[in-house]
């Protein structure tokens, strides 16, 4: 019984529960609690707060820490139930507690309780609590993707960083050589000139160190131009890596979904991959018309999640996950024969008409299967 409860707890905490509404709540509550902790810490760091504001921030910090403490204990307790867990319970506990996200979870709650027990100064507790922002790496998928991009592009980023350091050292040394006699109290050494190099390459220019000689200004302008291109390199690396990672993630999700569709279940992996590349995801809100009777047929739709209602008389037909619609008009090259409306918010993979034509020519067995389903649906509609 305890093992089953631990397994259920682990799955719910890691977004594997079956009920969508409950999953959304379990995703939202830790995010809200984390933001509450961060907001309370920021507010309490402001000097000369009114007593009521300080007490409200303290209450907010307490509430956030309490919620996150319950979450931490639940994650720790259910760690042995993780499907990837190898070893005994002690190994699972230490594995979670010592992981990056486990330490981030602990950093979000421990400072408050240590400060409350007067075992940590408030300033130190506030600083450590700011590390709670790392929890969002688990709660927000986009941050996990960014971490993956940093790992994948580490070599290119290190190369760009070395180039940036080289530009910084050379430009700082040259500016020290050019300005040391004109401003001996400002450009006192190469390390001191590196502050000028940093703010100049970053194009922020605080103005506390600036060349006054003609050659110094000419060289400073050149450094600004070179600095812009040098700083742009890692930005481009990250942007390209982020785009590739998102494309890879979307492709994998689409591939798995296509493989589960009954129409494609007998295809080999290469064919599934080819089909996955031409399908486009689409999300439609609840009670929205997807296709309307009499409209030209431009695509067919595979249902990833949710449900739709096909308006055929006398009894409308409901289709759910894994089924598809819109094929009749494409097969027979006629206008839409029915209006299809979403029953709930639904996700689709869309196959447009051009890709449909090419796909059915290349894979006659798929076309035959679609035609059989289309004929059956038209027969049911006409008999009704």
SEKOL-708100 format. One record per residue (C-alpha): residue in one letter; x, y, z. Coordinates in nm, 2 decimals. Layout:
SEKOL-708100
(node 'A' (X Y Z))
...
This chain:
SEKOL-708100
(node 'X' (0.00 0.00 0.00))
(node 'X' (0.28 0.24 0.09))
(node 'X' (0.47 0.15 -0.23))
(node 'X' (0.16 0.22 -0.44))
(node 'X' (0.10 0.55 -0.27))
(node 'X' (0.47 0.65 -0.31))
(node 'X' (0.45 0.56 -0.68))
(node 'X' (0.13 0.76 -0.73))
(node 'X' (0.28 1.06 -0.55))
(node 'X' (0.60 1.05 -0.77))
(node 'X' (0.39 1.03 -1.08))
(node 'X' (0.17 1.32 -0.98))
(node 'X' (0.46 1.54 -0.87))
(node 'X' (0.64 1.47 -1.20))
(node 'X' (0.34 1.55 -1.43))
(node 'X' (0.24 1.20 -1.51))
(node 'X' (-0.10 1.20 -1.35))
(node 'X' (-0.40 1.11 -1.56))
(node 'X' (-0.63 1.41 -1.48))
(node 'X' (-0.54 1.72 -1.66))
(node 'X' (-0.70 1.96 -1.42))
(node 'X' (-0.51 1.81 -1.12))
(node 'X' (-0.19 1.82 -1.32))
(node 'X' (-0.23 2.19 -1.39))
(node 'X' (-0.29 2.26 -1.02))
(node 'X' (0.02 2.06 -0.92))
(node 'X' (0.22 2.25 -1.18))
(node 'X' (0.08 2.59 -1.07))
(node 'X' (0.11 2.56 -0.70))
(node 'X' (0.49 2.52 -0.67))
(node 'X' (0.54 2.80 -0.92))
(node 'X' (0.31 3.03 -0.72))
(node 'X' (0.49 2.94 -0.40))
(node 'X' (0.83 2.99 -0.55))
(node 'X' (0.73 3.34 -0.68))
(node 'X' (0.58 3.42 -0.33))
(node 'X' (0.91 3.33 -0.16))
(node 'X' (1.11 3.55 -0.41))
(node 'X' (0.86 3.84 -0.38))
(node 'X' (0.87 3.83 0.00))
(node 'X' (1.25 3.82 0.01))
(node 'X' (1.27 4.12 -0.22))
(node 'X' (1.02 4.32 -0.02))
(node 'X' (1.18 4.24 0.32))
(node 'X' (1.52 4.36 0.19))
(node 'X' (1.38 4.72 0.15))
(node 'X' (1.49 4.93 0.45))
(node 'X' (1.24 5.13 0.66))
(node 'X' (0.93 4.92 0.56))
(node 'X' (0.60 4.99 0.73))
(node 'X' (0.53 4.73 0.99))
(node 'X' (0.21 4.61 0.82))
(node 'X' (0.40 4.56 0.49))
(node 'X' (0.69 4.38 0.67))
(node 'X' (0.44 4.15 0.84))
(node 'X' (0.26 4.08 0.52))
(node 'X' (0.59 3.99 0.35))
(node 'X' (0.68 3.76 0.64))
(node 'X' (0.34 3.59 0.61))
(node 'X' (0.39 3.55 0.23))
(node 'X' (0.74 3.40 0.29))
(node 'X' (0.60 3.16 0.55))
(node 'X' (0.32 3.04 0.32))
(node 'X' (0.55 2.99 0.03))
(node 'X' (0.81 2.81 0.24))
(node 'X' (0.54 2.59 0.39))
(node 'X' (0.40 2.48 0.06))
(node 'X' (0.75 2.42 -0.08))
(node 'X' (0.85 2.22 0.23))
(node 'X' (0.55 1.99 0.18))
(node 'X' (0.65 1.95 -0.18))
(node 'X' (1.02 1.88 -0.09))
(node 'X' (0.92 1.62 0.17))
(node 'X' (0.68 1.45 -0.08))
(node 'X' (0.95 1.44 -0.35))
(node 'X' (1.20 1.30 -0.10))
(node 'X' (0.96 1.04 0.03))
(node 'X' (0.86 0.92 -0.32))
(node 'X' (1.21 0.92 -0.47))
(node 'X' (1.25 0.54 -0.44))
(node 'X' (0.93 0.50 -0.65))
(node 'X' (1.09 0.68 -0.95))
(node 'X' (1.09 0.44 -1.26))
(node 'X' (1.46 0.52 -1.32))
(node 'X' (1.56 0.45 -0.96))
(node 'X' (1.85 0.20 -0.93))
(node 'X' (1.95 0.08 -0.58))
(node 'X' (1.78 0.09 -0.24))
(node 'X' (1.58 0.36 -0.07))
(node 'X' (1.88 0.53 0.08))
(node 'X' (2.04 0.57 -0.26))
(node 'X' (1.72 0.72 -0.40))
(node 'X' (1.69 0.97 -0.10))
(node 'X' (2.05 1.08 -0.14))
(node 'X' (2.02 1.09 -0.52))
(node 'X' (1.74 1.33 -0.50))
(node 'X' (1.87 1.54 -0.21))
(node 'X' (2.21 1.58 -0.38))
(node 'X' (2.09 1.65 -0.73))
(node 'X' (2.08 2.00 -0.86))
(node 'X' (1.71 2.03 -0.85))
(node 'X' (1.70 1.87 -0.50))
(node 'X' (1.94 2.13 -0.37))
(node 'X' (1.74 2.41 -0.54))
(node 'X' (1.43 2.27 -0.36))
(node 'X' (1.62 2.28 -0.03))
(node 'X' (1.75 2.63 -0.09))
(node 'X' (1.40 2.75 -0.13))
(node 'X' (1.29 2.64 0.21))
(node 'X' (1.59 2.59 0.45))
(node 'X' (1.68 2.96 0.49))
(node 'X' (1.33 3.06 0.62))
(node 'X' (1.33 2.79 0.88))
(node 'X' (1.69 2.85 0.98))
(node 'X' (1.62 3.22 1.01))
(node 'X' (1.31 3.15 1.21))
(node 'X' (1.52 2.93 1.45))
(node 'X' (1.77 3.22 1.47))
(node 'X' (2.04 2.99 1.32))
(node 'X' (2.10 3.22 1.02))
(node 'X' (2.10 3.60 0.98))
(node 'X' (1.81 3.74 0.78))
(node 'X' (2.03 3.89 0.52))
(node 'X' (2.20 3.55 0.45))
(node 'X' (1.86 3.38 0.45))
(node 'X' (1.73 3.63 0.19))
(node 'X' (2.03 3.58 -0.03))
(node 'X' (2.01 3.19 -0.02))
(node 'X' (1.64 3.21 -0.08))
(node 'X' (1.70 3.38 -0.41))
(node 'X' (1.84 3.05 -0.53))
(node 'X' (1.48 2.93 -0.53))
(node 'X' (1.47 3.07 -0.89))
(node 'X' (1.65 2.75 -0.99))
(node 'X' (1.34 2.55 -0.90))
(node 'X' (1.18 2.70 -1.21))
(node 'X' (1.41 2.48 -1.41))
(node 'X' (1.19 2.19 -1.32))
(node 'X' (0.86 2.37 -1.34))
(node 'X' (0.91 2.56 -1.66))
(node 'X' (1.01 2.33 -1.96))
(node 'X' (1.17 2.62 -2.15))
(node 'X' (1.44 2.66 -1.89))
(node 'X' (1.53 2.29 -1.92))
(node 'X' (1.57 2.33 -2.29))
(node 'X' (1.80 2.62 -2.23))
(node 'X' (2.01 2.41 -2.00))
(node 'X' (2.03 2.14 -2.26))
(node 'X' (2.14 2.40 -2.52))
(node 'X' (2.42 2.52 -2.29))
(node 'X' (2.55 2.16 -2.25))
(node 'X' (2.52 2.09 -2.63))
(node 'X' (2.70 2.42 -2.73))
(node 'X' (2.95 2.42 -2.45))
(node 'X' (3.25 2.38 -2.68))
(node 'X' (3.14 2.66 -2.91))
(node 'X' (3.06 2.89 -2.62))
(node 'X' (3.40 2.82 -2.46))
(node 'X' (3.57 2.92 -2.79))
(node 'X' (3.36 3.24 -2.81))
(node 'X' (3.45 3.32 -2.45))
(node 'X' (3.83 3.27 -2.51))
(node 'X' (3.80 3.50 -2.81))
(node 'X' (3.62 3.76 -2.60))
(node 'X' (3.89 3.74 -2.33))
(node 'X' (4.16 3.78 -2.59))
(node 'X' (3.99 4.09 -2.73))
(node 'X' (3.95 4.22 -2.37))
(node 'X' (4.32 4.17 -2.28))
(node 'X' (4.46 4.31 -2.61))
(node 'X' (4.23 4.62 -2.61))
(node 'X' (4.29 4.69 -2.24))
(node 'X' (4.67 4.67 -2.28))
(node 'X' (4.66 4.89 -2.59))
(node 'X' (4.45 5.15 -2.42))
(node 'X' (4.68 5.15 -2.12))
(node 'X' (4.97 5.22 -2.35))
(node 'X' (4.79 5.50 -2.53))
(node 'X' (4.64 5.68 -2.22))
(node 'X' (4.89 5.61 -1.94))
(node 'X' (5.07 5.94 -1.98))
(node 'X' (4.76 6.16 -2.04))
(node 'X' (4.56 6.00 -1.75))
(node 'X' (4.80 5.84 -1.51))
(node 'X' (4.55 5.86 -1.23))
(node 'X' (4.28 5.67 -1.43))
(node 'X' (4.47 5.42 -1.64))
(node 'X' (4.71 5.31 -1.37))
(node 'X' (4.77 4.96 -1.49))
(node 'X' (4.65 4.70 -1.74))
(node 'X' (4.42 4.54 -1.48))
(node 'X' (4.27 4.88 -1.41))
(node 'X' (4.22 4.94 -1.79))
(node 'X' (4.03 4.61 -1.81))
(node 'X' (3.73 4.78 -1.65))
(node 'X' (3.73 5.02 -1.95))
(node 'X' (3.77 4.72 -2.18))
(node 'X' (3.47 4.54 -2.03))
(node 'X' (3.22 4.83 -2.04))
(node 'X' (3.34 4.92 -2.39))
(node 'X' (3.32 4.58 -2.54))
(node 'X' (2.97 4.54 -2.39))
(node 'X' (2.89 4.89 -2.53))
(node 'X' (2.76 5.02 -2.20))
(node 'X' (3.03 5.28 -2.14))
(node 'X' (2.98 5.41 -1.78))
(node 'X' (3.20 5.71 -1.85))
(node 'X' (3.42 5.67 -1.54))
(node 'X' (3.71 5.57 -1.77))
(node 'X' (3.73 5.72 -2.12))
(node 'X' (4.02 5.80 -2.36))
(node 'X' (4.11 6.17 -2.40))
(node 'X' (4.39 6.14 -2.66))
(node 'X' (4.31 6.13 -3.03))
(node 'X' (4.47 5.79 -3.08))
(node 'X' (4.29 5.66 -2.77))
(node 'X' (3.95 5.77 -2.90))
(node 'X' (4.02 5.62 -3.25))
(node 'X' (4.12 5.29 -3.09))
(node 'X' (3.83 5.30 -2.85))
(node 'X' (3.59 5.33 -3.14))
(node 'X' (3.75 5.03 -3.31))
(node 'X' (3.71 4.83 -2.99))
(node 'X' (3.34 4.91 -2.98))
(node 'X' (3.29 4.78 -3.33))
(node 'X' (3.49 4.47 -3.26))
(node 'X' (3.32 4.42 -2.93))
(node 'X' (2.97 4.43 -3.08))
(node 'X' (3.06 4.14 -3.32))
(node 'X' (3.24 3.95 -3.05))
(node 'X' (2.95 3.96 -2.80))
(node 'X' (2.71 3.87 -3.08))
(node 'X' (2.88 3.54 -3.14))
(node 'X' (2.77 3.36 -2.82))
(node 'X' (2.42 3.51 -2.86))
(node 'X' (2.40 3.36 -3.21))
(node 'X' (2.53 3.02 -3.09))
(node 'X' (2.26 3.01 -2.81))
(node 'X' (1.98 3.12 -3.05))
(node 'X' (2.07 2.86 -3.31))
(node 'X' (2.11 2.59 -3.04))
(node 'X' (1.78 2.68 -2.88))
(node 'X' (1.60 2.66 -3.22))
(node 'X' (1.76 2.32 -3.30))
(node 'X' (1.67 2.18 -2.96))
(node 'X' (1.31 2.29 -2.99))
(node 'X' (1.28 2.15 -3.34))
(node 'X' (1.43 1.82 -3.21))
(node 'X' (1.19 1.81 -2.92))
(node 'X' (0.89 1.88 -3.15))
(node 'X' (1.00 1.62 -3.40))
(node 'X' (1.04 1.35 -3.13))
(node 'X' (0.69 1.43 -2.98))
(node 'X' (0.54 1.42 -3.33))
(node 'X' (0.72 1.10 -3.42))
(node 'X' (0.59 0.92 -3.11))
(node 'X' (0.24 1.05 -3.17))
(node 'X' (0.24 0.94 -3.54))
(node 'X' (0.36 0.60 -3.43))
(node 'X' (0.06 0.56 -3.20))
(node 'X' (-0.20 0.65 -3.47))
(node 'X' (-0.37 0.33 -3.59))
(node 'X' (-0.34 0.44 -3.96))
(node 'X' (0.05 0.44 -3.93))
(node 'X' (0.11 0.17 -3.68))
(node 'X' (0.24 -0.08 -3.94))
(node 'X' (0.49 0.15 -4.09))
(node 'X' (0.86 0.13 -4.02))
(node 'X' (1.05 0.40 -3.84))
(node 'X' (1.19 0.57 -4.15))
(node 'X' (0.84 0.61 -4.30))
(node 'X' (0.70 0.74 -3.97))
(node 'X' (0.98 1.00 -3.95))
(node 'X' (0.91 1.11 -4.31))
(node 'X' (0.54 1.16 -4.22))
(node 'X' (0.62 1.33 -3.89))
(node 'X' (0.82 1.60 -4.08))
(node 'X' (0.52 1.71 -4.29))
(node 'X' (0.27 1.72 -4.00))
(node 'X' (0.21 2.06 -3.84))
(node 'X' (0.08 2.09 -3.48))
(node 'X' (-0.23 2.30 -3.41))
(node 'X' (-0.42 2.37 -3.08))
(node 'X' (-0.79 2.47 -3.10))
(node 'X' (-0.98 2.60 -2.80))
(node 'X' (-1.30 2.45 -2.67))
(node 'X' (-1.62 2.49 -2.88))
(node 'X' (-1.45 2.62 -3.19))
(node 'X' (-1.52 2.51 -3.55))
(node 'X' (-1.23 2.33 -3.70))
(node 'X' (-1.38 2.27 -4.05))
(node 'X' (-1.72 2.38 -4.18))
(node 'X' (-1.95 2.21 -4.42))
(node 'X' (-1.92 2.34 -4.77))
(node 'X' (-1.57 2.48 -4.73))
(node 'X' (-1.29 2.37 -4.97))
(node 'X' (-1.08 2.09 -4.82))
(node 'X' (-0.73 2.20 -4.74))
(node 'X' (-0.61 1.95 -4.48))
(node 'X' (-0.70 1.64 -4.27))
(node 'X' (-0.65 1.63 -3.90))
(node 'X' (-0.52 1.37 -3.65))
(node 'X' (-0.63 1.42 -3.29))
(node 'X' (-0.35 1.42 -3.04))
(node 'X' (-0.56 1.52 -2.74))
(node 'X' (-0.91 1.63 -2.67))
(node 'X' (-1.22 1.55 -2.87))
(node 'X' (-1.43 1.68 -3.16))
(node 'X' (-1.79 1.64 -3.26))
(node 'X' (-1.88 1.57 -3.63))
(node 'X' (-2.21 1.72 -3.72))
(node 'X' (-2.38 1.44 -3.91))
(node 'X' (-2.76 1.38 -3.90))
(node 'X' (-2.94 1.25 -3.72))
(node 'X' (-2.68 1.16 -3.46))
(node 'X' (-2.35 1.36 -3.44))
(node 'X' (-2.03 1.15 -3.40))
(node 'X' (-1.77 1.21 -3.14))
(node 'X' (-1.40 1.14 -3.22))
(node 'X' (-1.12 1.13 -2.97))
(node 'X' (-0.74 1.08 -2.93))
(node 'X' (-0.58 0.87 -3.20))
(node 'X' (-0.86 0.92 -3.46))
(node 'X' (-0.87 1.15 -3.76))
(node 'X' (-1.11 1.35 -3.97))
(node 'X' (-1.13 1.56 -4.28))
(node 'X' (-1.02 1.28 -4.51))
(node 'X' (-1.35 1.24 -4.71))
(node 'X' (-1.32 1.57 -4.89))
(node 'X' (-0.96 1.51 -4.97))
(node 'X' (-1.01 1.16 -5.10))
(node 'X' (-1.30 1.26 -5.33))
(node 'X' (-1.18 1.61 -5.40))
(node 'X' (-1.51 1.77 -5.29))
(node 'X' (-1.61 2.04 -5.04))
(node 'X' (-1.64 1.95 -4.67))
(node 'X' (-1.93 1.72 -4.60))
(node 'X' (-1.97 1.80 -4.23))
(node 'X' (-1.89 2.07 -3.97))
(node 'X' (-1.64 1.96 -3.70))
(node 'X' (-1.63 2.14 -3.36))
(node 'X' (-1.41 2.08 -3.07))
(node 'X' (-1.58 1.94 -2.75))
(node 'X' (-1.28 2.04 -2.54))
(node 'X' (-0.95 2.22 -2.61))
(node 'X' (-0.79 1.99 -2.86))
(node 'X' (-0.44 1.93 -3.01))
(node 'X' (-0.41 1.82 -3.37))
(node 'X' (-0.15 1.72 -3.63))
(node 'X' (-0.25 1.87 -3.96))
(node 'X' (-0.16 1.72 -4.30))
(node 'X' (-0.22 1.97 -4.57))
(node 'X' (-0.37 1.88 -4.91))
(node 'X' (-0.04 1.89 -5.10))
(node 'X' (0.14 1.66 -4.86))
(node 'X' (-0.17 1.44 -4.85))
(node 'X' (-0.16 1.39 -5.23))
(node 'X' (0.21 1.31 -5.22))
(node 'X' (0.18 1.08 -4.92))
(node 'X' (-0.10 0.87 -5.07))
(node 'X' (0.09 0.84 -5.40))
(node 'X' (0.40 0.71 -5.23))
(node 'X' (0.21 0.48 -4.99))
(node 'X' (-0.09 0.32 -5.16))
(node 'X' (-0.16 0.11 -4.86))
(node 'X' (-0.22 0.43 -4.65))
(node 'X' (-0.45 0.57 -4.92))
(node 'X' (-0.64 0.24 -4.93))
(node 'X' (-0.69 0.25 -4.56))
(node 'X' (-0.81 0.61 -4.56))
(node 'X' (-1.05 0.53 -4.85))
(node 'X' (-1.20 0.24 -4.66))
(node 'X' (-1.26 0.46 -4.35))
(node 'X' (-1.39 0.74 -4.57))
(node 'X' (-1.63 0.50 -4.76))
(node 'X' (-1.75 0.36 -4.43))
(node 'X' (-1.82 0.71 -4.29))
(node 'X' (-2.01 0.82 -4.60))
(node 'X' (-2.21 0.50 -4.60))
(node 'X' (-2.31 0.55 -4.23))
(node 'X' (-2.40 0.92 -4.30))
(node 'X' (-2.61 0.83 -4.61))
(node 'X' (-2.79 0.54 -4.44))
(node 'X' (-2.87 0.76 -4.14))
